[in-house]
Amino acid sequence: MNESDFDKNTIFGVIGVCGANNNLIARILCERGFKVIGTDLSQKKDCKFANALNAYDIDVFYGKTPNAFFNKADYIIPPASLPKDSDIFKRINKPILELNDIIEIFKPNKAVFGITGTNGKTTSTTLLKKIAFDNGIVPCEHNLDGMQGNAEFIPILQSRLNADVGILEVGTFGIPGTVGRIVKSSDMCGGLITNITPDHLNDLGSFMDYANVKGEFISELNNRKLIVNGNDPTIIGLLRELNYQGELITFGVDELPDSLGIKECVCGEDIAVKEIISGCGYYYCQCGITTPQFDYVATNVDLTNRTFDLYTPSEKLTVKMGIDGLHNVYNITGVIIAAHEFLKLPFDKILKSVATFTGVKGRMEKVAKINSKNIFIDYAHNPAGVQTVLGEFKKLFGDFTTVITVSSESGLEGDLEIFNSVVKFSKFIVPASSASQKIASEKLKENPKLNDKIFLNHISEFEKKGTLGASENNVRDGIKKALNLDCDMIVAIGEAAIKFKNVIYEL
């Protein structure tokens, strides 16, 4: 069945328009010129995504599913979560279209570009969209309040909304097949990989298992255009192992390494990485994986003045950043290439947008100044992200107190790596998550001298949810404790710090 098989007078009845997927489906069908009616058992005031429907001519029955809904509709689209034995499902008396039917029938009608990686996806995606908007190119937006929307079916459906282009953040909850499905079902013509560092190891068991989930991005984009961070040996190794045959553009940063890290190579051996940022730098493995000659290279990085030089295949550019950190030199470089190659924009227009980009909320975000203490929050939630972000804070600002709200998706091993990075870079530490509190307790038993660095009041009982490792009260207590310490800067890291940042304004 194809979209053209449906008469424009066809009426689609969408059940569950307050859910993310069917909210998007209703809007897609309406934008394609069809008549859409919707229903949801939630009242409108309780419908999280009701605002996303405001600009559409969609009649919605909130709080009930009347017979009139079924009588008017020619086709019914139930949510994937609706049980077949539910009362509402039993009332369906018209042909049914499932989620996968919608994906198969209603294809993306624009060029689509994807961005994936362990860290830097959101910043890179947001910046590329800003460059597009600044130059009169409209990317599709899911407009689902409070939803990052980088995994499951949201990017796939988002690619089908009306716009000039699709720019999609491609994430994963560590489930094999999810990345490949997003790329394939969105008909992507190209993509960018920021980095691949350990994450989701509790779900997948090993780093290479996780890396291979990200490798689905490479497999599905074979014979198409791919922009990659060449300082990352995992990406370069996967390109070889997966026999990538498309157009490859590599980029990197020419900086002195500041540490030596060990990363598992695709061949199974450990590979030493002279790290510029965590997991990325200069490397060589006996299997032949080595740092490539970059197509684009960033050099002469001046973090104080937020500038760097970028050597392209055709010219040298001077890049002015509106955001901080060496990790953002990587993010910006990848996006400049994507804007030039995918959006077909000249470098001068791209650089103007880059200079005025002030970042993404929750990434090195200064949220308040209380009693002369500057308070920042950052979403860093995996070992490489925490090491990189705190390292950049140290370079830029000197001493700070870290409030840990993280619970690593890699379990205890990830939590320990995160805690060790916090110890390395912080003047003081306030463990606010249950996981970090338990580690702190053990560290203090092993080394009582850490009592001058780690400030632990108690161990709270909080059941982690993904990377959400602390409650609202935990975050409040952690910030209060940090405000009483002799340090003029506080950095709260983790998802809970972002979700409950309003407690900072209450102090």
TABELQUI-V493582 format. One record per pair of residues at least 4 apart in sequence whose ideal C-beta (glycine too) atoms are under 8 Angstrom apart, sorted by the first residue. I is the first residue (numbers start at 0). GAP is how many residues later the second one is. Records with the same first field share a line. If there is no record, write none. Layout:
I->GAP + GAP
This chain:
0->4 + 100 + 103 + 104
1->103
2->29 + 102 + 103 + 104
5->4 + 28
7->25 + 26
8->26
9->24 + 25 + 64 + 65
10->23 + 24 + 25 + 26 + 61 + 62 + 63 + 64
11->14 + 17 + 22 + 23 + 24 + 25 + 61 + 62 + 63 + 65 + 85
12->23 + 24 + 25 + 26 + 56 + 57 + 59 + 60 + 61 + 62 + 63 + 64 + 81
13->8 + 11 + 12 + 15 + 22 + 23 + 24 + 25 + 63
14->7 + 23 + 24 + 25 + 50 + 61 + 62 + 63 + 64 + 67 + 73
15->6 + 23 + 24 + 62 + 63 + 65 + 66
16->5 + 6 + 9 + 21 + 22 + 23 + 30 + 32 + 36 + 41 + 43
17->5 + 22 + 24 + 28 + 29 + 30 + 31 + 32
18->4 + 21 + 30 + 60 + 62
19->4 + 29 + 122 + 124 + 127 + 129 + 133 + 134
20->4 + 58 + 59 + 78 + 132 + 133 + 136
21->4 + 16 + 55 + 57
22->4 + 26 + 29 + 30 + 121
23->4 + 118 + 120 + 130 + 133 + 134 + 136 + 137
24->4 + 52 + 74 + 77 + 132
25->4 + 10 + 12 + 27 + 30 + 32
26->4 + 25 + 26 + 29 + 31 + 134
27->4 + 74 + 78 + 129 + 132 + 133
28->5 + 7 + 77
29->4 + 6 + 26 + 27 + 28
30->25 + 130 + 131
31->74
35->20 + 21 + 22
36->21 + 22 + 23 + 24 + 32 + 35 + 36
37->15 + 20 + 21 + 22 + 23
38->21 + 22 + 23 + 25 + 26 + 27 + 30
39->7 + 20 + 21 + 22 + 23
40->22 + 23 + 24
41->4 + 5 + 20 + 21
42->4 + 19 + 20
43->6 + 16 + 18 + 19
46->15
47->96 + 97 + 98
48->4 + 95 + 96
49->4
50->92 + 94
51->90 + 91 + 92 + 93
52->5 + 7
60->4 + 5 + 7 + 8
64->4 + 5 + 23 + 26
66->4 + 24
67->4
68->4
69->6 + 21 + 22 + 23 + 24
72->21
73->20 + 21
74->19 + 20 + 21 + 22
75->16 + 18 + 19 + 20 + 21
76->19 + 20 + 21 + 22 + 25
77->4 + 10 + 11 + 14 + 18 + 20
78->20
79->18 + 19
81->4 + 6 + 7
82->6
83->5
84->4 + 5
85->4
86->4
87->4
91->4
96->4 + 5 + 8
97->4
98->4 + 54
99->4
100->4
101->4 + 55
102->50 + 53 + 54 + 82
105->54
106->53 + 80
107->4 + 51 + 52 + 58 + 78 + 79
108->51
109->30 + 49 + 53 + 54 + 55 + 56
110->54 + 55 + 78 + 231
111->47 + 53 + 54 + 55 + 56 + 74 + 75 + 76 + 77
112->15 + 52 + 53 + 54 + 55 + 75 + 76 + 77 + 78 + 79 + 225 + 229
113->41 + 54 + 55 + 56 + 68 + 69 + 72 + 74 + 76 + 77 + 78 + 103 + 107
114->6 + 9 + 10 + 13 + 52 + 53 + 54 + 55 + 76 + 77 + 79 + 223
115->5 + 53 + 54 + 55 + 63 + 75 + 76 + 77 + 78 + 98 + 101
116->4 + 7 + 75 + 76 + 77 + 78 + 79 + 97 + 112
117->76 + 77 + 78 + 79 + 80 + 81 + 96 + 264 + 266 + 267
118->75 + 76 + 78 + 208 + 261 + 263 + 265 + 266 + 269
119->4 + 74 + 75 + 207 + 210 + 211 + 214
120->4 + 29 + 48 + 49 + 50 + 73
121->4 + 26 + 28 + 47 + 238 + 241 + 257
122->4 + 200 + 205 + 208 + 236 + 237 + 240
123->4 + 68 + 70 + 207 + 210 + 211 + 214
124->4 + 25 + 42 + 43 + 44
125->4 + 231 + 234
126->4 + 204 + 205 + 208 + 226 + 227 + 230
127->4 + 39 + 207 + 210 + 211 + 215
128->4 + 10 + 38
129->4 + 223 + 227
130->4 + 204 + 208 + 212 + 214 + 218 + 219 + 222 + 223
131->5 + 6 + 7 + 32 + 33 + 35 + 207 + 211
132->4 + 5 + 6
133->215 + 218 + 219
134->208 + 210 + 214 + 218
136->27 + 28 + 206
137->25 + 26 + 27
138->24 + 25 + 26 + 27 + 28
139->18 + 19 + 20 + 21 + 22 + 23 + 25 + 26 + 27
140->17 + 20 + 22
141->5 + 7 + 12 + 15 + 16 + 19
143->5 + 10
146->7
147->21 + 23
148->5 + 6 + 9 + 20
149->4 + 5 + 18 + 19 + 20 + 21
150->4 + 19 + 20 + 21 + 22 + 27 + 31
151->21 + 26
152->4
153->4
154->4 + 13 + 14 + 15 + 27 + 31
155->4 + 25 + 26 + 29 + 30
156->4
157->8 + 10
158->7 + 9 + 26 + 27 + 28
164->177 + 178
165->20
167->14 + 18 + 20
169->9 + 12 + 13 + 21 + 47
171->6 + 7 + 28 + 41 + 42
172->5 + 27 + 30 + 293
173->25 + 26 + 29 + 30 + 36 + 39 + 235
174->28 + 38
175->28 + 36 + 37 + 40
176->4 + 39
177->4 + 35 + 38
178->4 + 34 + 35 + 37 + 38 + 41
179->4 + 36 + 37 + 39 + 40
180->4
181->4
182->5 + 8 + 33 + 34 + 37 + 38
183->36
187->32 + 33 + 36
188->35 + 36 + 153
189->31 + 34 + 35 + 36 + 37 + 148 + 151 + 152
190->26 + 30 + 33 + 34 + 35 + 36
191->34 + 35 + 36 + 142 + 143 + 145 + 146
192->21 + 24 + 25 + 33 + 34 + 35 + 36 + 39 + 42
193->35 + 136 + 137 + 140
194->34 + 37 + 39 + 40 + 84 + 85 + 135 + 189
195->14 + 15 + 18 + 36 + 38 + 39 + 42 + 83
196->37 + 81 + 82 + 185 + 186 + 187 + 188
197->9 + 12 + 184 + 185 + 186 + 212 + 216 + 219
198->11 + 183 + 185 + 210 + 211 + 215
199->4 + 10 + 13 + 209 + 210
200->4 + 5 + 6 + 9 + 208 + 209 + 210 + 212 + 213
201->206 + 207 + 208 + 209 + 212
202->206
203->5 + 6 + 9
204->4
205->4 + 58
206->4 + 56 + 57
207->4 + 56 + 58 + 60
208->4
209->4
210->4 + 23 + 27 + 55
211->4 + 26
213->4 + 24
214->4 + 23 + 26 + 27
215->4
216->4
217->4 + 8 + 20 + 21 + 24 + 26
218->23
220->4 + 5 + 25
221->20 + 21 + 22 + 23 + 24
222->22 + 23
223->22 + 23
224->21 + 22 + 24 + 116 + 117
225->13 + 18 + 20 + 21 + 22 + 23
226->22 + 23 + 24 + 107 + 110 + 111 + 114
227->4 + 7 + 8 + 11 + 20 + 21 + 22 + 23
228->6 + 21 + 22 + 23 + 51 + 101 + 105
229->5 + 6 + 20 + 21 + 22 + 61 + 62 + 64
230->21 + 22 + 45 + 49 + 50 + 51 + 60 + 99
231->4 + 47 + 48
232->4 + 30 + 32 + 38 + 40 + 50 + 52 + 56 + 58
233->4 + 29 + 32 + 45
234->4
235->4 + 53 + 54 + 55 + 56
236->4 + 28 + 29 + 30 + 48 + 52
237->4 + 28
238->5 + 9
239->4 + 26 + 48 + 49
240->25
243->4
248->46 + 47 + 88 + 92
249->42 + 43 + 44 + 45 + 46
250->43 + 44 + 45 + 46 + 47 + 79 + 82 + 83 + 86
251->39 + 40 + 42 + 44 + 45 + 46
252->23 + 44 + 45 + 46 + 48 + 73 + 76 + 77 + 80
253->43 + 44 + 45
254->21 + 44 + 46 + 71
255->20
256->17 + 18 + 19 + 24 + 25
257->17 + 18 + 133
258->16
259->12 + 13 + 14 + 15
260->11 + 12 + 14 + 17 + 18 + 20
261->8 + 9 + 10 + 11
262->7 + 8 + 10 + 16 + 20
263->4 + 5 + 6 + 7
264->4 + 5 + 6 + 20 + 22 + 24
265->21 + 23
266->18 + 19 + 20 + 22
268->16 + 17 + 18
270->12 + 13 + 14 + 18
271->11 + 12
272->6 + 7 + 8 + 9 + 10
273->7 + 8 + 9
274->4 + 5 + 6
275->4 + 5 + 6 + 50
276->4 + 49 + 50 + 53 + 111 + 114
277->105 + 106 + 107 + 109 + 110 + 113
278->105
279->50
280->10
281->9
282->6 + 7 + 8
283->5 + 6 + 7
284->4 + 5
294->17 + 18
295->14 + 15 + 16 + 17 + 37 + 40 + 41
296->13 + 14
297->10 + 11 + 12 + 13 + 21 + 31 + 32 + 35
298->9 + 10 + 11 + 12
299->7 + 8 + 9
300->6 + 7 + 25 + 28
301->4 + 5 + 6
302->21 + 22 + 23 + 89 + 92 + 93
303->92
305->14 + 15 + 16 + 17 + 18
306->11 + 12 + 13 + 14
307->10 + 11 + 13 + 21
308->7 + 8 + 9 + 10
309->6 + 7 + 8 + 9 + 23 + 26
310->5 + 6
311->4 + 5 + 28 + 35
314->32
316->19 + 30 + 34
318->13 + 14 + 17 + 32 + 35
319->31 + 34 + 35
320->7 + 8 + 11 + 33 + 34 + 36
321->32 + 33 + 34 + 35 + 36 + 37
322->5 + 9 + 34 + 35 + 36 + 40 + 41
323->4 + 40 + 68 + 72
324->4 + 39 + 63 + 64 + 67 + 71
325->4 + 62 + 66 + 69
326->4 + 61 + 62 + 65
327->4 + 31
328->4
329->4
330->4
331->4 + 22
332->4
333->4
334->4 + 19
335->4 + 11 + 14 + 15 + 18
336->4
337->4 + 5
338->4 + 6 + 11 + 14
339->4 + 5 + 6 + 7 + 10
344->4 + 5
345->4
346->4
347->4
348->4
349->4
350->4
351->4
352->4
358->4 + 5 + 6
359->5
360->4 + 137
361->15 + 16 + 17 + 136 + 139
362->15 + 16
363->12 + 14 + 25 + 28 + 29
364->11 + 12 + 13
365->8 + 9 + 10
366->8 + 9 + 10 + 134 + 137 + 138
367->6 + 7 + 136 + 137
368->4 + 5 + 6
369->5 + 113 + 134 + 137
370->112
371->116
372->109 + 110 + 114 + 115 + 116 + 117
373->114 + 115 + 116
374->104 + 114 + 115 + 117 + 129
375->17 + 24 + 113 + 114 + 115 + 116
376->114 + 115 + 116 + 120 + 121 + 124 + 127
377->11 + 113 + 114 + 115 + 119
378->6 + 114 + 115 + 116 + 118 + 119
379->5 + 6 + 8 + 9 + 10 + 26 + 113 + 114
380->4 + 5 + 25 + 27 + 28 + 86 + 112 + 113 + 114
381->4 + 26 + 27 + 28 + 32 + 36 + 85
382->4 + 25 + 27 + 31 + 34 + 35 + 38
383->4
384->4
385->4 + 20 + 31 + 32 + 35 + 36 + 107
386->4 + 30 + 34 + 37
387->4
388->4 + 104
389->4 + 12 + 31 + 32 + 34 + 35 + 36 + 101 + 103
390->4 + 34
391->4
392->4 + 7 + 32 + 96 + 98
393->4 + 6 + 31
396->92
397->91
398->28 + 88 + 89 + 90
399->26 + 27 + 87 + 89 + 90 + 91
400->25 + 26 + 27 + 28 + 29 + 81 + 84 + 86 + 88 + 89 + 90
401->20 + 23 + 24 + 26 + 27 + 28 + 88 + 89 + 90 + 91
402->27 + 29 + 72 + 75 + 76 + 78 + 79 + 87 + 88 + 89 + 90 + 94
403->14 + 15 + 18 + 25 + 26 + 27 + 28 + 29 + 32 + 74 + 89 + 90
404->27 + 28 + 64 + 65 + 69 + 70 + 73 + 87 + 88 + 89 + 90 + 91 + 92
405->9 + 12 + 27 + 29 + 30 + 61 + 63 + 87 + 88 + 89 + 90
406->8 + 26 + 27 + 28 + 57 + 59 + 60 + 61 + 62 + 63 + 87
407->5 + 6 + 7 + 9 + 10 + 27 + 59 + 61
408->5 + 57 + 58
409->4 + 5 + 7
410->4
411->4 + 23
412->4
413->4
414->4 + 20 + 21 + 24
415->4 + 23
416->4
417->4 + 18
418->4 + 12 + 17 + 20 + 21 + 24
419->4
420->4
421->4 + 7 + 14 + 71
422->6 + 20 + 27 + 30
425->27 + 65
426->26 + 60
427->25 + 26 + 27 + 54 + 57 + 59
428->11 + 24 + 25 + 26
429->25 + 48 + 51 + 52 + 55
430->5 + 6 + 8 + 9 + 23 + 25 + 47
431->4 + 5 + 38 + 42 + 43 + 45 + 46 + 60 + 64
432->4 + 29 + 31 + 36 + 37 + 41 + 61 + 63
433->4 + 25 + 26 + 27 + 28 + 30 + 35 + 36 + 40
434->4 + 29 + 34
435->4 + 33
436->4 + 19 + 21 + 22 + 23
437->4 + 21
438->4
439->4 + 14 + 16
440->4 + 15 + 18
441->4
442->4 + 7 + 11
443->4 + 6 + 7 + 10 + 12
449->4
454->26 + 30
456->20 + 24
459->10 + 11 + 13 + 14
461->7 + 8 + 9 + 12
463->4 + 5
465->29
466->27 + 28
467->26 + 27 + 28 + 31
468->25 + 26 + 27
469->4 + 5 + 8 + 24 + 26 + 27 + 30
470->4 + 25 + 29
471->4 + 24 + 28 + 31
472->4
473->4 + 22
474->4 + 17 + 21 + 22 + 25 + 26 + 28
475->4 + 24 + 27 + 30 + 31
476->4
477->4 + 14
478->4 + 11 + 13 + 24 + 25 + 28
479->4 + 27
480->4
481->5 + 8 + 10
482->7 + 24
491->5 + 9 + 12
492->4
493->4
494->4
495->4
496->4
500->4
501->4
502->4
